[in-house]
Amino acid sequence: MKHLFLSVVALTLCISCQTKEEVTLPSLVSGISQKVVTKDHIQFRDLNNNNTLDPYEDSSQPIDVRVSDLLRQMTLEEKAGMMFINGAPVSTDGLADGNQGLEGPAARMKSAVFNMDSLKMTHFNIWDIPADPKIFATWYNNVQREAEADRLGIPVTIASDPRHHLGKNVIGMASTGFSQFCEMPGFAALGDESLVKEFANIVREEYLAIGIREALHPQIDLATEPRWARISGNFSEDAELTARLVKPYIEGLQGDSLSNGVACMTKHFPGGGPQKNGLDPHFSFQEGQIYPGDNFDYHLIPFEAAFEAKTAAIMPYYGVPTDQTDENVAMSYNKAIITTLLREKYKYDGVVCTDWGLITDIPMGPDVIWKARAWGVEDLNATQRALKIIEAGCDQFGGESRPELVVQLVKNGKLTEERIDQSIIRLLRQKFKLGLFDNPFVDESKVASVLNKKSSKELGERTQRESMTLLKNKENTLPLAKNELKVYIENIDSTTVANYAKVVTQPKDADLALIRLDTPWYPVDTNNFFAKGFHHGDLDFKGAEKERILKLMNTVPTVVNLYLDRPAVIPEITAAAQALIADYGASDQSVCEVLFGNSSPKGKLPFELPSSMEAVANQKTDVPYDSENPLFKFGFGLSYAQ
């Protein structure tokens, strides 16, 4: 991409100094771009086909000038389309309107081309993508060609949820081809700001290589309710630790300039952690976002750091800030949250995009409807919901494709076009800062080299290993002696373990057992299949499974590796274990490297582990590390030297 960047710089310099020297863009750009023209010895991208260098096409002009020029040329329908971002499928043939290889929900999604042509949408988030990221880059370039061919040539912005974590985060996206790191609590366990920035830089490079220009992260909610199903996407329950790490995250991802960066949509303002009983407000069975400890402001501390780091966008959460404002309605419907707090108190003038699906119910099969997350305003129709969200101060609707609602509101006199323009200015400003109007394309030939960097892969594996937290090490059991033990294993690949020890099939034949466990969870009784995948419910092992684990541990000395996507309640297992070590997303290989001493665990708990479910139930949902007599306190972690 370097030669593309230099050509744009040369073009800018030529226009700025009004020289007559013709600038020739490299063949790669002219081969991709359909609208590179030369006039008066100046070569530029004639996006609106008028054979004139308009201010919005002129990279030497200030961004505000370019925004104003484009805004005056846009129709109401084009403005309305820009206010919506929704999913687009990625065909395995790389065609912008293709359907090859699409399965499940993706097969039912409208293509990016359909949404651009019919709905004038210019923002999409992507979910499942082909295993080969180069195919995605091809698809992305084809989408940008389609956008360039439109009336004004407004480029598309592609967004994604996280793809760089090795774990079981229900919101995490397919990650094949990307470097794999621990999940966010693992970074908090290490507490290393420079490491977080190095990680974010790698994410930025890999996103840029294939065309992802907006990150639907970082997620900086606080894990003050240990049962909440989305803890693995956040750093910690500690506000100061989270704030300290979010700044290098945003700075690394957005880069020195957004022209070579990825815009961060930081979420979920004003903090989504304090969910009653941990039930997530994606779903109607949620019971509200509550503050029994009167600790609302504590959850704002990480966002204050994000504002300092100049996050490009903010996403509010679904929940209702119960009894914290003048009306008990969800965050994106709540003017006190979006306008009074975010816009006025914090002076935030970046893009505010709702979380996904606040307006429209989603059919999920016969007799199954996923209700829109219109908590507190369920009685409003879709048009009224859209109006209330805009009046609250939001700019963009996530997970929706309903621009006709905005058009209808303006034409019926319920909403002024001037109010719409406020949001379009913010959205256009971001596109211009990203450099998408000057060169939206990626170099497909560079994808493999960027996404297969040995140094990035090695750093990811190092975070998996070093973030692990040693909780118990009776008689210095760990590290284990390599090639000297007979081990019985569960939930870990035998071929991998065989490189370190002899694997036996019966506990009675083993010197010790090595088992990997996940923090327990119990599905909510619902017909919503997406909800069934959220890790809700109690945090302790129960019944036959608990007895089975304890029986094994009483048969043979046992080393337990526990994946913490939420704080587990494991007093009996801890007592029976010979050694106990936690991970935050780690491969079998990474676990073995630590257990057998080729690497040392350095992590400290980013959240406390309560001693009982009774203690969990008695906690205040909005207050950090406040359970009675925790089994392991926040910040606990042993080392092999201890």
C-alpha positions as CSV (number, residue, x, y, z in Angstrom):
1,M,0.0,0.0,0.0
2,K,3.0,2.3,0.4
3,H,3.1,3.2,-3.3
4,L,-0.6,4.0,-3.3
5,F,-0.2,6.3,-0.3
6,L,2.7,8.1,-2.0
7,S,0.7,8.6,-5.1
8,V,-2.1,10.3,-3.2
9,V,0.4,12.5,-1.4
10,A,1.9,13.5,-4.8
11,L,-1.6,14.2,-6.1
12,T,-2.3,16.4,-3.1
13,L,0.9,18.3,-3.5
14,C,0.2,18.9,-7.2
15,I,-3.3,20.2,-6.6
16,S,-2.2,22.3,-3.6
17,C,0.6,24.1,-5.5
18,Q,-1.5,24.4,-8.7
19,T,1.3,23.1,-10.9
20,K,0.7,21.9,-14.4
21,E,2.6,18.7,-14.0
22,E,0.5,15.6,-14.6
23,V,0.6,13.1,-11.8
24,T,0.3,9.5,-12.9
25,L,-1.3,7.1,-10.4
26,P,0.1,3.6,-10.4
27,S,-1.5,0.9,-12.4
28,L,-2.9,-0.8,-9.4
29,V,-5.1,2.2,-8.6
30,S,-6.2,2.8,-12.1
31,G,-6.9,-0.9,-12.5
32,I,-9.2,-0.8,-9.4
33,S,-10.7,2.6,-9.7
34,Q,-13.3,3.3,-12.4
35,K,-13.2,7.1,-12.0
36,V,-9.6,8.2,-12.2
37,V,-9.6,11.1,-14.8
38,T,-7.2,13.8,-16.0
39,K,-8.2,17.4,-16.6
40,D,-6.0,20.4,-16.8
41,H,-3.0,18.1,-16.2
42,I,-4.4,17.1,-12.9
43,Q,-5.4,13.5,-12.2
44,F,-8.2,12.9,-9.7
45,R,-11.1,10.6,-8.8
46,D,-14.1,12.1,-10.5
47,L,-16.6,10.5,-8.2
48,N,-19.7,12.3,-9.5
49,N,-18.8,12.1,-13.2
50,N,-19.0,15.8,-13.9
51,N,-15.5,16.0,-15.2
52,T,-14.7,18.7,-12.6
53,L,-12.6,18.5,-9.5
54,D,-15.3,19.2,-6.8
55,P,-14.2,20.3,-3.4
56,Y,-15.3,16.9,-1.9
57,E,-13.0,15.1,-4.4
58,D,-10.1,17.4,-3.6
59,S,-7.8,15.9,-1.0
60,S,-6.1,19.2,-0.5
61,Q,-9.2,20.8,0.9
62,P,-10.0,20.9,4.6
63,I,-12.3,18.1,5.7
64,D,-15.1,20.5,6.8
65,V,-15.1,22.0,3.2
66,R,-15.3,18.6,1.6
67,V,-18.1,17.5,4.0
68,S,-20.1,20.7,3.3
69,D,-19.7,20.3,-0.5
70,L,-20.8,16.7,-0.5
71,L,-23.7,17.3,1.9
72,R,-25.3,19.9,-0.4
73,Q,-25.3,17.4,-3.2
74,M,-26.9,14.5,-1.3
75,T,-30.6,13.7,-1.5
76,L,-32.7,13.0,1.6
77,E,-32.7,9.3,0.6
78,E,-28.9,9.2,0.5
79,K,-28.6,10.9,3.9
80,A,-31.2,8.5,5.4
81,G,-29.3,5.5,4.0
82,M,-26.0,6.6,5.6
83,M,-27.7,6.6,9.0
84,F,-28.0,2.7,9.0
85,I,-25.4,0.0,9.3
86,N,-26.3,-3.7,9.0
87,G,-24.8,-7.0,8.1
88,A,-23.7,-7.9,4.6
89,P,-22.8,-11.5,3.5
90,V,-19.3,-12.2,2.0
91,S,-19.5,-14.6,-0.9
92,T,-16.7,-17.2,-1.3
93,D,-16.3,-16.0,-4.9
94,G,-15.6,-12.5,-3.8
95,L,-18.4,-11.0,-5.8
96,A,-20.2,-8.0,-4.2
97,D,-23.6,-9.5,-5.0
98,G,-22.6,-13.1,-4.9
99,N,-24.1,-15.9,-2.8
100,Q,-21.6,-18.7,-3.2
101,G,-20.8,-20.5,0.0
102,L,-23.4,-18.7,2.1
103,E,-25.1,-20.7,4.8
104,G,-27.5,-20.2,7.7
105,P,-28.5,-16.5,8.4
106,A,-25.9,-15.2,5.9
107,A,-27.8,-17.0,3.1
108,R,-30.9,-14.9,3.9
109,M,-29.1,-11.6,4.1
110,K,-29.4,-9.0,1.4
111,S,-26.1,-8.3,-0.5
112,A,-24.2,-5.1,0.0
113,V,-25.1,-4.2,-3.6
114,F,-28.8,-4.5,-2.9
115,N,-28.5,-2.3,0.2
116,M,-26.4,0.2,-1.6
117,D,-28.7,0.4,-4.7
118,S,-32.1,0.1,-3.0
119,L,-31.5,1.6,0.4
120,K,-28.5,3.9,-0.3
121,M,-26.6,2.4,2.7
122,T,-22.8,3.0,2.9
123,H,-22.0,1.2,6.2
124,F,-21.9,-2.5,6.7
125,N,-20.7,-4.9,9.4
126,I,-19.5,-8.3,8.5
127,W,-20.0,-11.6,10.4
128,D,-18.9,-14.9,8.8
129,I,-16.2,-14.5,6.2
130,P,-14.3,-17.0,4.0
131,A,-11.5,-18.9,5.7
132,D,-9.0,-17.2,3.3
133,P,-8.9,-13.5,4.2
134,K,-7.8,-12.6,0.7
135,I,-11.2,-13.6,-0.6
136,F,-12.6,-11.0,1.8
137,A,-10.2,-8.4,0.4
138,T,-11.4,-9.2,-3.1
139,W,-15.0,-8.9,-2.0
140,Y,-14.2,-5.6,-0.3
141,N,-12.7,-4.1,-3.4
142,N,-15.6,-5.2,-5.5
143,V,-18.0,-3.6,-3.0
144,Q,-16.0,-0.3,-3.3
145,R,-16.2,-0.5,-7.1
146,E,-19.9,-0.7,-6.8
147,A,-20.0,2.2,-4.4
148,E,-17.8,4.3,-6.7
149,A,-20.1,3.7,-9.6
150,D,-23.0,5.3,-7.7
151,R,-24.1,8.9,-8.4
152,L,-21.8,10.5,-5.9
153,G,-19.3,7.7,-5.4
154,I,-19.6,7.7,-1.6
155,P,-17.3,4.9,-0.4
156,V,-18.4,2.1,1.9
157,T,-17.2,1.7,5.5
158,I,-16.8,-1.9,6.7
159,A,-17.0,-2.7,10.4
160,S,-16.4,-5.8,12.4
161,D,-16.6,-7.2,16.0
162,P,-13.4,-8.6,17.4
163,R,-11.6,-11.3,15.4
164,H,-8.3,-11.7,17.2
165,H,-9.1,-13.6,20.4
166,L,-8.8,-17.3,21.1
167,G,-11.7,-17.9,23.4
168,K,-15.4,-18.5,23.4
169,N,-16.9,-15.0,23.4
170,V,-20.4,-15.3,22.0
171,I,-20.0,-12.0,20.2
172,G,-16.5,-12.8,18.8
173,M,-16.4,-13.3,15.1
174,A,-14.9,-16.1,12.9
175,S,-11.1,-15.6,13.3
176,T,-9.5,-17.9,10.8
177,G,-6.5,-16.3,9.2
178,F,-6.0,-13.6,11.9
179,S,-3.4,-13.6,14.7
180,Q,-4.9,-15.1,17.9
181,F,-4.5,-13.5,21.3
182,C,-6.0,-14.0,24.7
183,E,-9.3,-12.4,25.4
184,M,-9.5,-8.9,27.0
185,P,-9.5,-10.1,30.6
186,G,-6.1,-11.7,29.8
187,F,-4.7,-8.3,28.9
188,A,-6.0,-6.9,32.2
189,A,-4.4,-9.8,34.0
190,L,-1.1,-8.7,32.6
191,G,-1.8,-5.0,32.9
192,D,0.8,-4.0,30.4
193,E,-0.1,-0.9,28.5
194,S,2.7,-1.2,25.9
195,L,1.5,-4.8,25.2
196,V,-2.0,-3.6,24.6
197,K,-0.8,-1.0,22.2
198,E,1.3,-3.6,20.3
199,F,-1.7,-5.9,20.1
200,A,-3.9,-3.0,18.8
201,N,-1.3,-2.1,16.2
202,I,-1.4,-5.7,14.9
203,V,-5.2,-5.7,14.8
204,R,-5.0,-2.4,12.9
205,E,-2.6,-3.8,10.3
206,E,-4.6,-6.9,9.7
207,Y,-7.9,-5.1,9.5
208,L,-6.4,-2.5,7.1
209,A,-5.0,-5.3,4.9
210,I,-8.5,-6.6,4.0
211,G,-10.6,-3.4,4.3
212,I,-12.1,-3.4,7.8
213,R,-12.0,0.3,8.7
214,E,-14.2,0.4,11.8
215,A,-13.9,-1.7,14.9
216,L,-17.0,-2.4,16.9
217,H,-14.7,-2.4,19.9
218,P,-13.1,-1.9,22.4
219,Q,-15.7,-3.1,24.9
220,I,-15.0,-1.4,28.2
221,D,-17.9,-2.3,30.5
222,L,-17.0,-3.2,34.0
223,A,-17.5,-6.8,35.3
224,T,-19.1,-5.8,38.5
225,E,-21.9,-8.4,38.1
226,P,-20.0,-11.7,37.8
227,R,-22.9,-13.5,36.2
228,W,-23.1,-11.2,33.2
229,A,-22.8,-13.1,30.0
230,R,-20.4,-10.7,28.2
231,I,-17.6,-10.4,30.7
232,S,-15.0,-12.0,28.4
233,G,-15.2,-9.1,26.0
234,N,-14.1,-6.6,28.6
235,F,-10.9,-5.9,30.5
236,S,-11.9,-6.1,34.2
237,E,-14.2,-5.1,37.0
238,D,-11.7,-2.4,38.0
239,A,-12.4,1.0,36.5
240,E,-8.9,2.4,36.8
241,L,-7.3,-0.6,35.3
242,T,-9.7,-0.6,32.4
243,A,-9.2,3.1,31.9
244,R,-5.4,2.7,31.9
245,L,-5.6,0.0,29.2
246,V,-8.3,1.4,26.9
247,K,-6.1,4.4,25.9
248,P,-3.3,2.4,24.3
249,Y,-5.9,0.2,22.7
250,I,-7.7,3.1,21.0
251,E,-4.4,4.8,20.1
252,G,-3.0,1.7,18.6
253,L,-6.0,0.8,16.6
254,Q,-6.8,4.3,15.3
255,G,-3.1,5.0,14.6
256,D,-1.4,8.4,14.4
257,S,-4.0,9.4,11.9
258,L,-7.3,7.7,10.9
259,S,-6.1,7.8,7.3
260,N,-4.0,4.9,8.2
261,G,-6.1,3.7,11.1
262,V,-9.3,1.9,12.1
263,A,-12.1,3.9,13.7
264,C,-13.0,2.6,17.2
265,M,-16.6,2.4,18.1
266,T,-16.1,2.1,21.9
267,K,-18.9,0.4,23.8
268,H,-21.2,0.2,25.7
269,F,-21.8,3.7,27.1
270,P,-22.4,4.4,30.0
271,G,-21.3,1.0,31.0
272,G,-23.3,-2.3,30.5
273,G,-21.9,-4.4,33.4
274,P,-24.5,-3.9,36.2
275,Q,-27.2,-6.2,34.8
276,K,-29.6,-7.6,37.3
277,N,-28.8,-11.3,37.9
278,G,-26.4,-11.0,35.0
279,L,-29.2,-11.5,32.4
280,D,-28.2,-9.7,29.2
281,P,-30.5,-7.1,27.7
282,H,-30.1,-8.5,24.2
283,F,-33.2,-10.4,25.3
284,S,-36.6,-9.6,26.8
285,F,-36.0,-11.9,29.8
286,Q,-33.5,-9.4,31.1
287,E,-34.4,-7.8,34.4
288,G,-32.9,-4.3,34.1
289,Q,-29.7,-2.5,34.6
290,I,-29.5,-1.5,38.3
291,Y,-27.4,0.5,40.7
292,P,-28.0,-0.6,44.2
293,G,-24.6,0.7,45.3
294,D,-25.4,4.2,43.8
295,N,-22.2,3.7,41.7
296,F,-23.3,4.9,38.3
297,D,-20.4,7.3,37.9
298,Y,-17.8,4.5,38.6
299,H,-18.8,2.9,35.3
300,L,-18.0,6.2,33.4
301,I,-14.4,6.2,34.3
302,P,-13.2,4.0,31.4
303,F,-15.2,6.1,28.9
304,E,-13.5,9.3,30.2
305,A,-10.2,7.7,29.1
306,A,-11.7,6.7,25.8
307,F,-12.7,10.4,25.2
308,E,-9.2,11.4,26.0
309,A,-7.9,9.0,23.4
310,K,-10.4,10.5,20.9
311,T,-12.4,7.4,20.1
312,A,-14.1,7.9,16.7
313,A,-17.5,6.5,17.8
314,I,-19.5,5.4,20.8
315,M,-22.1,2.7,21.1
316,P,-24.6,2.8,23.9
317,Y,-25.9,-0.5,25.4
318,Y,-29.4,-2.0,25.3
319,G,-30.1,-1.7,29.0
320,V,-32.4,0.7,30.9
321,P,-30.5,2.8,33.5
322,T,-33.1,2.1,36.1
323,D,-34.1,5.2,38.1
324,Q,-31.0,7.1,37.0
325,T,-32.7,9.5,34.6
326,D,-36.1,11.1,34.1
327,E,-37.4,8.2,32.2
328,N,-36.7,4.5,32.4
329,V,-36.0,3.8,28.7
330,A,-33.0,2.1,27.0
331,M,-29.8,4.0,26.6
332,S,-30.2,4.9,22.9
333,Y,-33.7,6.1,23.5
334,N,-32.6,8.2,26.5
335,K,-31.9,11.8,25.9
336,A,-30.5,12.3,29.4
337,I,-27.8,9.7,28.5
338,I,-27.0,10.6,25.0
339,T,-27.5,14.4,24.9
340,T,-27.2,15.6,28.4
341,L,-24.5,13.3,29.6
342,L,-22.5,12.3,26.5
343,R,-22.9,15.3,24.2
344,E,-23.2,18.1,26.7
345,K,-21.2,17.0,29.8
346,Y,-18.5,15.2,27.9
347,K,-18.6,17.4,24.8
348,Y,-18.5,14.4,22.6
349,D,-19.1,15.2,18.9
350,G,-18.1,11.9,17.3
351,V,-20.5,9.4,15.9
352,V,-23.0,7.7,18.2
353,C,-24.4,4.4,16.8
354,T,-27.0,2.4,18.6
355,D,-26.4,-1.2,19.4
356,W,-28.0,-3.7,17.0
357,G,-31.7,-4.1,16.5
358,L,-33.6,-1.5,18.4
359,I,-36.4,-0.9,16.0
360,T,-37.4,-4.1,14.2
361,D,-38.4,-7.5,15.4
362,I,-36.5,-10.4,13.8
363,P,-38.2,-13.6,12.7
364,M,-36.0,-16.5,13.8
365,G,-38.0,-19.4,12.6
366,P,-41.6,-20.8,12.9
367,D,-43.3,-19.0,15.8
368,V,-40.0,-17.5,17.0
369,I,-39.6,-13.7,17.0
370,W,-36.6,-11.9,18.5
371,K,-38.1,-8.8,19.8
372,A,-36.5,-5.4,19.0
373,R,-34.5,-4.1,22.0
374,A,-36.9,-1.2,22.5
375,W,-36.9,-1.5,26.3
376,G,-39.2,1.0,27.9
377,V,-40.7,2.0,24.6
378,E,-42.2,-1.3,23.5
379,D,-45.5,0.4,22.7
380,L,-44.0,2.8,20.1
381,N,-44.2,1.8,16.4
382,A,-41.1,1.6,14.3
383,T,-41.3,5.2,13.0
384,Q,-41.8,6.5,16.6
385,R,-38.9,4.5,17.8
386,A,-36.6,5.9,15.1
387,L,-37.7,9.4,15.9
388,K,-37.1,9.0,19.7
389,I,-33.6,7.6,19.0
390,I,-32.7,10.5,16.8
391,E,-34.1,13.0,19.2
392,A,-32.1,11.4,22.0
393,G,-29.0,12.4,20.1
394,C,-27.9,9.3,18.2
395,D,-26.5,9.4,14.6
396,Q,-26.8,5.9,13.3
397,F,-29.0,2.8,13.7
398,G,-27.0,-0.4,14.3
399,G,-28.4,-3.7,12.8
400,E,-31.2,-2.0,11.0
401,S,-32.0,-1.4,7.3
402,R,-34.9,1.0,7.6
403,P,-34.0,4.4,6.0
404,E,-37.5,4.8,4.8
405,L,-38.5,5.6,8.4
406,V,-36.2,8.6,8.4
407,V,-37.4,9.8,5.0
408,Q,-41.0,9.5,6.2
409,L,-40.3,11.4,9.4
410,V,-38.8,14.3,7.4
411,K,-41.5,14.4,4.7
412,N,-44.2,14.3,7.4
413,G,-42.7,17.2,9.2
414,K,-41.8,15.2,12.4
415,L,-38.1,15.7,11.9
416,T,-36.1,18.5,10.1
417,E,-33.5,17.8,7.5
418,E,-31.2,20.1,9.4
419,R,-31.2,17.6,12.3
420,I,-30.4,14.8,9.9
421,D,-27.5,16.9,8.5
422,Q,-26.0,17.0,12.0
423,S,-25.6,13.2,12.0
424,I,-24.5,13.1,8.3
425,I,-21.8,15.6,9.0
426,R,-20.4,13.4,11.7
427,L,-20.6,10.2,9.5
428,L,-19.1,11.9,6.5
429,R,-16.3,13.5,8.6
430,Q,-15.3,10.0,9.7
431,K,-15.2,8.7,6.1
432,F,-13.0,11.6,5.0
433,K,-10.7,11.1,8.0
434,L,-10.3,7.5,7.1
435,G,-9.2,8.5,3.6
436,L,-11.9,6.5,2.0
437,F,-12.8,9.2,-0.6
438,D,-9.1,9.4,-1.7
439,N,-8.4,5.6,-1.9
440,P,-10.8,3.1,-0.5
441,F,-9.1,0.1,-2.1
442,V,-6.7,-2.5,-0.6
443,D,-3.8,-4.3,-2.3
444,E,-5.0,-7.9,-2.5
445,S,-1.5,-9.1,-3.2
446,K,-0.3,-8.0,0.3
447,V,-3.0,-9.7,2.4
448,A,-1.0,-13.0,2.9
449,S,2.2,-11.3,4.0
450,V,0.4,-9.0,6.5
451,L,-1.8,-11.7,8.0
452,N,0.9,-14.3,8.3
453,K,3.6,-12.3,10.1
454,K,5.5,-14.6,12.3
455,S,6.1,-11.9,14.9
456,S,2.3,-11.3,15.2
457,K,1.5,-14.9,15.6
458,E,4.2,-15.4,18.2
459,L,3.0,-12.3,20.2
460,G,-0.5,-13.7,20.2
461,E,0.6,-17.0,21.5
462,R,2.7,-15.3,24.2
463,T,-0.3,-13.4,25.5
464,Q,-2.2,-16.7,25.7
465,R,0.6,-18.2,27.9
466,E,1.7,-15.3,30.0
467,S,-1.8,-14.0,30.9
468,M,-2.6,-17.4,32.6
469,T,-3.1,-16.9,36.4
470,L,-1.7,-19.5,38.8
471,L,-4.2,-19.8,41.7
472,K,-2.9,-22.9,43.5
473,N,0.3,-24.8,43.4
474,K,0.4,-27.4,46.1
475,E,3.9,-28.7,46.8
476,N,5.2,-26.8,43.8
477,T,3.5,-29.3,41.5
478,L,3.9,-26.8,38.6
479,P,5.8,-26.7,36.4
480,L,5.6,-30.3,35.5
481,A,8.7,-32.4,34.5
482,K,8.6,-32.8,30.7
483,N,8.7,-36.4,29.4
484,E,8.8,-37.9,32.9
485,L,5.1,-38.3,33.7
486,K,2.2,-40.5,32.8
487,V,-0.9,-38.3,32.5
488,Y,-4.7,-38.9,32.2
489,I,-6.3,-36.0,30.3
490,E,-9.7,-34.5,29.7
491,N,-10.8,-31.8,27.3
492,I,-7.3,-31.4,25.9
493,D,-5.8,-32.7,22.6
494,S,-3.9,-35.9,23.3
495,T,-1.5,-35.4,20.4
496,T,-0.4,-32.1,21.8
497,V,0.0,-33.5,25.3
498,A,2.0,-36.4,24.0
499,N,4.8,-34.0,23.1
500,Y,5.3,-33.3,26.8
501,A,4.2,-36.5,28.6
502,K,3.0,-40.1,28.1
503,V,-0.8,-40.1,27.8
504,V,-2.7,-42.9,29.5
505,T,-6.4,-43.8,29.1
506,Q,-7.3,-44.6,32.7
507,P,-6.8,-42.4,35.8
508,K,-5.5,-45.4,37.8
509,D,-2.5,-45.7,35.5
510,A,-1.6,-42.0,35.7
511,D,0.8,-40.1,37.8
512,L,-1.6,-37.2,37.6
513,A,-4.6,-36.0,35.7
514,L,-4.6,-32.9,33.5
515,I,-8.1,-31.5,32.8
516,R,-9.3,-28.3,31.1
517,L,-12.6,-26.9,32.4
518,D,-14.8,-24.0,31.4
519,T,-16.5,-21.7,33.9
520,P,-20.0,-23.2,34.3
521,W,-23.1,-21.6,32.7
522,Y,-26.7,-22.6,32.4
523,P,-28.8,-21.7,29.3
524,V,-31.9,-19.6,29.9
525,D,-35.1,-21.4,29.0
526,T,-36.0,-19.7,25.8
527,N,-36.8,-20.5,22.2
528,N,-34.3,-17.9,21.0
529,F,-31.4,-20.0,19.7
530,F,-29.0,-17.0,19.9
531,A,-29.9,-16.5,23.5
532,K,-29.1,-20.1,24.3
533,G,-25.5,-19.5,23.4
534,F,-25.0,-16.7,26.0
535,H,-23.2,-17.9,29.1
536,H,-25.9,-16.9,31.7
537,G,-26.7,-18.4,35.0
538,D,-24.9,-19.7,38.0
539,L,-21.1,-19.9,38.2
540,D,-20.6,-23.2,40.1
541,F,-20.5,-26.8,39.0
542,K,-23.5,-28.8,40.1
543,G,-24.9,-32.3,40.5
544,A,-23.5,-35.2,38.6
545,E,-20.8,-33.2,36.7
546,K,-19.4,-31.8,40.0
547,E,-19.4,-35.2,41.6
548,R,-17.7,-36.7,38.5
549,I,-14.9,-34.1,38.6
550,L,-14.4,-34.4,42.4
551,K,-14.3,-38.2,42.1
552,L,-11.5,-38.0,39.5
553,M,-9.6,-35.5,41.7
554,N,-9.8,-37.9,44.7
555,T,-8.6,-40.8,42.5
556,V,-5.4,-39.2,41.2
557,P,-3.6,-35.9,41.8
558,T,-5.1,-33.4,39.4
559,V,-4.0,-30.2,37.7
560,V,-7.0,-28.1,36.7
561,N,-6.8,-25.5,33.9
562,L,-9.9,-23.3,34.1
563,Y,-11.1,-21.0,31.3
564,L,-12.5,-17.8,32.9
565,D,-14.9,-16.1,30.6
566,R,-16.7,-15.2,33.9
567,P,-15.6,-15.5,37.5
568,A,-16.1,-19.1,38.5
569,V,-17.3,-20.3,41.9
570,I,-15.1,-23.4,42.6
571,P,-14.3,-23.8,46.3
572,E,-14.5,-27.6,46.3
573,I,-12.6,-28.0,43.1
574,T,-9.9,-25.6,44.4
575,A,-9.6,-27.6,47.6
576,A,-9.2,-30.9,45.8
577,A,-6.8,-29.7,43.1
578,Q,-3.1,-30.4,43.2
579,A,-2.7,-27.2,41.1
580,L,-5.1,-24.7,39.7
581,I,-4.3,-22.3,36.8
582,A,-6.7,-20.1,34.9
583,D,-6.6,-18.9,31.3
584,Y,-8.5,-16.3,29.3
585,G,-8.4,-18.0,26.0
586,A,-5.5,-20.3,25.3
587,S,-4.8,-23.1,22.9
588,D,-3.9,-26.6,24.1
589,Q,-0.4,-25.9,23.0
590,S,-0.1,-22.7,25.0
591,V,-1.5,-24.4,28.1
592,C,1.1,-27.2,27.8
593,E,3.9,-24.7,27.3
594,V,3.0,-23.2,30.7
595,L,2.2,-26.4,32.6
596,F,5.5,-28.0,31.5
597,G,7.6,-24.9,32.2
598,N,8.6,-23.6,28.8
599,S,6.7,-20.4,29.7
600,S,5.7,-18.9,33.1
601,P,2.2,-17.6,34.1
602,K,2.3,-13.9,34.9
603,G,-1.4,-12.9,35.1
604,K,-3.2,-11.5,38.1
605,L,-6.9,-11.9,38.4
606,P,-8.8,-9.1,36.6
607,F,-11.9,-9.9,38.8
608,E,-12.4,-11.7,42.1
609,L,-13.6,-15.2,42.3
610,P,-16.4,-15.4,44.8
611,S,-16.6,-18.2,47.4
612,S,-20.2,-19.2,46.9
613,M,-23.3,-18.4,44.8
614,E,-24.9,-17.0,48.0
615,A,-22.0,-14.4,48.1
616,V,-22.7,-13.6,44.4
617,A,-26.4,-13.1,45.1
618,N,-25.6,-10.7,47.9
619,Q,-23.2,-8.5,45.9
620,K,-24.2,-5.1,44.7
621,T,-24.5,-5.3,40.9
622,D,-22.7,-2.0,40.3
623,V,-19.9,-2.3,42.8
624,P,-16.5,-4.0,42.1
625,Y,-15.0,-6.7,44.2
626,D,-17.5,-6.6,47.0
627,S,-18.4,-10.3,47.6
628,E,-18.0,-11.6,51.1
629,N,-14.8,-13.6,51.7
630,P,-13.9,-14.2,48.1
631,L,-12.1,-17.4,47.3
632,F,-9.5,-15.4,45.4
633,K,-9.3,-11.6,45.5
634,F,-9.0,-9.2,42.6
635,G,-5.3,-9.0,41.6
636,F,-4.4,-12.4,43.1
637,G,-1.9,-14.5,41.2
638,L,1.0,-16.8,42.1
639,S,4.2,-17.4,40.2
640,Y,6.3,-20.5,39.8
641,A,8.9,-19.0,42.1
642,Q,6.4,-18.9,45.0
